[in-house]
Amino acid sequence: MSSSDNWKFCFLLHNLELKAAFESEFMAIVPNNDARLAKIIADEPLVAPLIQNFTDQQGKQKCPCALIGRTDAPHQIGSLEGIIGFRNIFALSCLLYAWPQTIGSRNVSFPQWSDFFDFYPMRPSKDGTFLHTLSPAIDGGCLPEKFKGQVSPNLPPDVNSLKFQPDDQILPLLLDVWKKEFAETNSPDWTRTVLFRSLEMAYQAARLPSNSRYTIYDFGTPIALWVSAFEVLVHPGMLPDGKKGKADIEKVMNLLGQALWRDLRLKHTEHQIKNLVNVNLVQKLYGELYEARNDFLHGNQVDHSRLFCFRNEHRRSLIEIAPVIYKVALGCSLGQFGDTRTTSDGQPNYKEHFERSALENALLATLEDRK
């Protein structure tokens, strides 16, 4: 852990409780008892009620995390884009690790929704006299001695039972791109721009489908956002001839087609979707997601079966499988999705093997009815 000096409070993550900090050179998401927070509170007392005065709906004390940044970090690191990019990297790394582990399991041991990583809309005011609330709906204040915060009632109350485990194959690649984008002096890079825009869209897509009661149309929104996350990821920007490029289903299919699979059922190109034939399973599943997006957003008639793979209500839902497909697309985009069976010293890479098996099994689970 870095020295407790030279760190500042950025945002509270009120729904998140961690046992250990998520670290980088310039920014960190830290648990409630981190020594750096104690130093920050000594210098900025208004952080204390945010950290200490949170409960659940039954009055049980909660210990939210905080996102903190180094005061001597490059300027762009502390920009809203830099902070949100860092949060999204941690959140998506956890969620993309979680879903393949969760599908087919009877127990939910990992976080499934990005709501866990939301920023609380209240921070200390610049003059240090009140807690400032800023959102599209309100610009107001609260006296610190009267502040009582609550975590979201829509999430599991026992967050400590969940494992916030980032995907260590994708995580270092994302952090490296984040550092290049916000910590180094570079000319604009379109591939980095679309990556962070895609992560932002994926973060929104990975939210709980509804805050309370819902109809099937509430699920159409995250399905549409997932498709947007894929399309942003493959957007080519301006073409060499000066024309505007565009993202489409063929570009997403080509990206997904770069993945190397071990199970023959994932390699076989025996599936078809509208206007496309000879696609493999992960491409077929994206086609299902794409067609569902079109039905919901274009006002086409939909029924309950539209929410499930192959329109079969006994199979996995599109909401479950979308982050698994996105993990494949993101891995291919980062050049990570090869078939690495050994470590650099020639030894079997058992960890990579088990995690790849979990991913492949999650995709293959769509071919079978739920048990």
C-alpha positions in Angstrom: 0.0 0.0 0.0 1.2 3.5 -0.8 2.0 6.1 1.9 -1.1 7.7 3.5 0.2 11.1 2.5 -0.8 12.8 -0.8 -4.2 11.2 -1.2 -7.5 13.0 -1.6 -11.2 11.8 -1.4 -13.0 11.6 -4.7 -16.2 9.7 -4.3 -18.0 7.4 -1.9 -19.1 3.9 -3.2 -21.9 3.4 -0.7 -23.0 0.0 -1.9 -19.5 -1.5 -2.0 -17.7 -3.1 0.9 -14.2 -4.5 0.3 -11.8 -6.4 2.5 -8.7 -5.1 0.6 -8.0 -2.1 -1.6 -8.1 -2.1 -5.4 -4.8 -0.3 -6.2 -3.2 1.5 -9.0 -0.3 3.9 -9.2 -2.5 7.0 -9.1 -5.9 5.9 -7.8 -7.4 3.4 -5.5 -10.8 2.1 -4.2 -10.2 1.4 -0.5 -12.1 -0.2 2.3 -13.6 1.8 5.2 -10.6 1.2 7.5 -7.8 2.1 5.1 -5.1 4.2 6.7 -5.2 6.7 3.9 -8.8 7.5 4.7 -7.9 8.2 8.3 -5.4 10.7 7.0 -7.9 12.2 4.6 -10.5 12.6 7.4 -7.9 14.4 9.6 -7.4 16.9 6.8 -11.0 17.1 5.6 -13.4 16.2 8.5 -16.5 16.3 6.3 -15.5 13.0 4.8 -16.0 11.3 8.2 -19.9 11.3 8.2 -19.9 9.9 4.7 -17.6 7.1 5.7 -19.1 6.4 9.2 -22.9 7.1 9.0 -24.2 4.5 6.7 -26.7 1.8 7.5 -29.0 -0.6 5.7 -32.8 -0.3 5.9 -32.9 -2.1 9.2 -30.3 0.2 10.9 -27.4 -2.2 10.6 -24.0 -0.4 10.3 -22.5 -0.5 6.9 -18.9 0.2 5.9 -18.8 1.8 2.4 -15.7 2.1 0.3 -14.2 5.3 -1.1 -12.4 6.1 -4.3 -9.3 8.2 -3.6 -6.7 9.7 -5.9 -3.1 11.0 -5.5 -2.8 14.7 -5.2 0.4 14.6 -7.3 -1.2 12.6 -10.1 -1.2 13.9 -13.7 -4.1 16.4 -14.1 -6.2 14.2 -16.4 -6.2 11.3 -13.9 -8.4 13.5 -11.6 -10.8 14.5 -14.4 -14.3 13.0 -14.2 -13.5 10.9 -17.3 -10.4 9.5 -15.6 -12.2 8.7 -12.4 -15.2 7.1 -14.1 -12.9 5.2 -16.4 -11.0 3.8 -13.4 -14.2 2.8 -11.6 -15.6 1.2 -14.8 -12.4 -0.9 -15.2 -12.7 -2.3 -11.7 -16.5 -2.8 -11.9 -16.5 -4.5 -15.3 -13.4 -6.6 -14.4 -15.4 -7.9 -11.4 -18.6 -8.5 -13.3 -17.0 -10.1 -16.3 -15.3 -12.5 -14.0 -18.5 -13.1 -12.0 -21.0 -14.1 -14.6 -19.2 -17.1 -16.0 -18.6 -18.3 -12.5 -22.3 -17.8 -11.6 -24.1 -19.3 -14.5 -24.7 -22.9 -13.7 -24.0 -22.5 -10.0 -26.6 -22.8 -7.3 -25.0 -20.2 -5.1 -24.3 -16.5 -6.0 -20.8 -15.9 -4.7 -19.9 -12.9 -6.9 -21.5 -9.5 -7.7 -23.7 -9.5 -10.7 -24.8 -5.9 -11.1 -22.9 -2.6 -11.6 -25.1 -0.9 -9.0 -22.6 -2.1 -6.4 -20.1 0.3 -7.8 -22.2 3.4 -8.1 -20.9 6.8 -6.8 -22.9 8.4 -4.0 -24.1 11.8 -5.2 -23.0 13.6 -2.0 -19.5 15.0 -1.4 -17.9 17.6 0.9 -18.5 21.1 -0.3 -15.5 23.0 -1.6 -15.5 25.4 1.4 -15.7 22.5 3.9 -18.9 23.6 5.6 -21.6 21.2 4.3 -22.2 18.0 2.3 -23.1 18.9 -1.3 -25.6 16.9 -3.3 -25.3 17.2 -7.0 -27.3 15.3 -9.6 -29.4 16.1 -12.6 -32.4 16.4 -10.3 -30.9 18.4 -7.3 -28.2 20.8 -6.3 -28.4 21.1 -2.6 -26.7 20.6 0.8 -26.9 18.9 4.1 -25.3 19.7 7.5 -22.8 17.0 8.3 -24.1 16.4 11.8 -27.6 15.6 10.4 -26.4 13.2 7.7 -27.6 9.6 7.8 -27.0 7.5 4.7 -28.5 4.2 3.5 -27.3 1.6 1.0 -29.6 0.5 -1.8 -32.4 -1.7 -0.7 -32.3 -3.5 -4.1 -29.0 -5.2 -3.5 -28.2 -8.1 -1.3 -27.7 -6.9 2.3 -24.8 -9.1 3.1 -22.2 -7.7 0.7 -19.4 -9.3 2.7 -20.5 -12.7 1.4 -19.6 -11.7 -2.1 -16.2 -12.0 -3.7 -15.2 -8.9 -5.6 -12.7 -10.6 -7.8 -11.4 -8.8 -10.9 -10.6 -10.8 -14.0 -6.8 -10.8 -13.9 -6.5 -11.5 -17.6 -8.4 -8.4 -18.7 -7.6 -6.1 -15.7 -3.9 -5.3 -16.4 -4.6 -4.7 -20.0 -7.4 -2.2 -19.2 -5.3 -0.5 -16.6 -2.5 -0.1 -19.1 -4.8 1.6 -21.6 -6.2 3.8 -18.8 -2.7 5.0 -17.8 -1.9 5.7 -21.5 -5.1 7.7 -21.9 -5.0 9.7 -18.7 -1.5 9.7 -17.3 0.7 10.0 -20.4 0.9 12.8 -22.9 -0.4 11.3 -26.1 -2.2 12.5 -29.2 -5.9 11.4 -29.4 -6.3 7.7 -29.9 -9.6 6.5 -31.3 -9.2 2.9 -30.1 -8.8 4.1 -26.5 -11.8 6.5 -26.9 -14.1 3.8 -28.1 -12.9 1.4 -25.4 -13.8 3.7 -22.5 -17.1 4.7 -24.2 -17.9 1.0 -24.5 -17.0 0.3 -20.9 -19.3 3.1 -19.9 -22.1 1.7 -21.9 -21.5 -1.8 -20.5 -21.6 -0.4 -17.0 -25.0 1.1 -17.6 -26.2 -2.2 -19.3 -25.1 -4.2 -16.3 -27.4 -2.3 -13.9 -30.3 -4.0 -12.3 -33.0 -4.1 -15.0 -35.5 -2.2 -12.7 -35.4 -0.4 -9.4 -38.7 -2.0 -8.2 -41.4 -3.8 -10.1 -41.0 -4.4 -13.8 -42.5 -5.6 -17.0 -40.6 -7.3 -19.9 -40.0 -3.9 -21.5 -37.7 -3.0 -18.6 -35.4 -5.8 -19.7 -35.4 -4.4 -23.2 -33.4 -1.3 -22.1 -30.3 -3.2 -20.8 -30.4 -5.5 -23.8 -30.3 -2.4 -26.0 -27.4 -1.0 -24.0 -25.4 -4.2 -24.3 -25.7 -4.1 -28.0 -24.6 -0.5 -28.0 -21.5 -1.5 -25.9 -20.5 -4.0 -28.6 -21.1 -1.6 -31.4 -19.1 1.2 -29.8 -16.3 -1.2 -29.2 -15.9 -2.0 -32.9 -16.6 1.5 -34.3 -13.8 2.3 -36.7 -14.0 6.1 -36.5 -13.0 8.1 -39.5 -11.9 6.0 -42.5 -8.7 6.6 -44.5 -10.8 8.1 -47.3 -12.2 10.7 -44.9 -15.6 9.2 -44.7 -17.3 8.4 -41.4 -17.0 4.7 -40.5 -19.9 2.9 -38.9 -20.4 0.0 -36.5 -22.7 -2.9 -37.5 -23.5 -6.5 -36.8 -20.9 -7.7 -39.2 -18.0 -5.9 -37.4 -19.2 -7.4 -34.1 -19.4 -10.8 -35.6 -15.9 -10.5 -37.0 -14.5 -9.5 -33.6 -16.2 -12.4 -31.9 -14.9 -14.7 -34.6 -11.3 -14.1 -33.5 -11.8 -16.1 -30.3 -10.1 -19.4 -30.1 -12.1 -22.2 -28.4 -11.2 -25.5 -26.9 -14.6 -27.2 -27.0 -15.7 -28.3 -30.4 -19.3 -27.2 -29.8 -18.0 -23.6 -29.7 -15.9 -24.0 -32.8 -18.5 -25.4 -35.1 -20.1 -22.9 -37.4 -23.4 -24.6 -37.7 -25.7 -21.8 -36.6 -27.4 -19.1 -38.6 -29.2 -15.8 -38.0 -31.0 -13.3 -40.2 -28.8 -12.6 -43.3 -25.9 -14.5 -41.8 -25.1 -18.2 -42.0 -22.3 -20.4 -40.7 -21.7 -18.6 -37.4 -20.5 -20.2 -34.2 -22.3 -20.3 -30.9 -21.0 -17.1 -29.4 -21.8 -15.3 -32.7 -25.3 -16.9 -32.7 -25.9 -15.7 -29.2 -24.9 -12.1 -30.1 -27.3 -12.4 -33.0 -30.1 -13.3 -30.5 -29.2 -10.2 -28.4 -29.1 -8.0 -31.5 -32.5 -9.2 -32.8 -34.0 -8.7 -29.3 -32.7 -5.2 -29.2 -34.3 -4.4 -32.6 -37.7 -5.9 -31.4 -37.8 -3.8 -28.2 -36.5 -0.5 -29.6 -38.4 -0.6 -32.9 -41.7 -1.3 -31.2 -42.1 -4.8 -32.7 -44.3 -7.3 -30.9 -42.5 -9.1 -28.1 -43.4 -11.7 -25.7 -41.8 -13.3 -22.6 -39.8 -15.7 -24.7 -37.9 -12.9 -26.4 -35.9 -12.4 -23.2 -34.3 -15.9 -23.5 -31.7 -17.5 -25.6 -33.2 -19.1 -28.7 -36.6 -17.8 -27.6 -36.8 -20.8 -25.2 -38.0 -19.8 -21.7 -36.3 -22.9 -20.3 -32.9 -21.6 -21.4 -30.7 -18.9 -20.0 -31.9 -15.3 -20.2 -30.2 -12.8 -22.5 -29.5 -10.6 -19.5 -27.4 -13.4 -18.0 -25.5 -14.2 -21.2 -24.8 -10.7 -22.5 -21.9 -10.0 -20.1 -20.4 -13.3 -21.0 -20.5 -12.5 -24.7 -19.1 -9.0 -24.0 -16.2 -10.6 -22.1 -15.3 -12.5 -25.3 -15.6 -9.3 -27.4 -13.5 -7.3 -24.9 -10.8 -10.0 -24.7 -10.6 -10.2 -28.5 -10.4 -6.4 -28.7 -7.5 -6.4 -26.3 -5.7 -9.2 -28.0 -6.1 -11.4 -25.0 -8.3 -14.2 -26.3 -5.8 -16.7 -27.5 -5.4 -20.3 -26.6 -2.7 -20.1 -23.9 -2.4 -23.4 -22.2 1.0 -22.9 -20.6 2.8 -20.2 -18.6 6.0 -18.4 -19.8 8.2 -21.1 -18.2 6.4 -23.9 -20.0 4.3 -25.1 -17.1 0.6 -25.8 -17.4 -1.4 -22.7 -16.7 -4.1 -24.2 -14.4 -5.7 -20.9 -13.4 -6.2 -19.8 -17.0 -7.4 -23.2 -17.9 -10.1 -23.3 -15.1 -11.3 -19.7 -15.9 -11.5 -20.4 -19.6 -13.4 -23.6 -18.8 -15.9 -21.6 -16.7 -16.4 -19.2 -19.7 -16.9 -21.9 -22.2 -19.3 -23.8 -19.9 -21.3 -20.6 -19.4 -21.8 -20.3 -23.1 -22.5 -24.0 -23.6 -25.1 -23.8 -20.8 -27.3 -21.9 -23.3 -27.8 -25.1 -25.2 -29.4 -26.9 -22.3 -32.6 -26.3 -20.3 -32.1 -24.9 -16.8 -31.9 -27.6 -14.2 
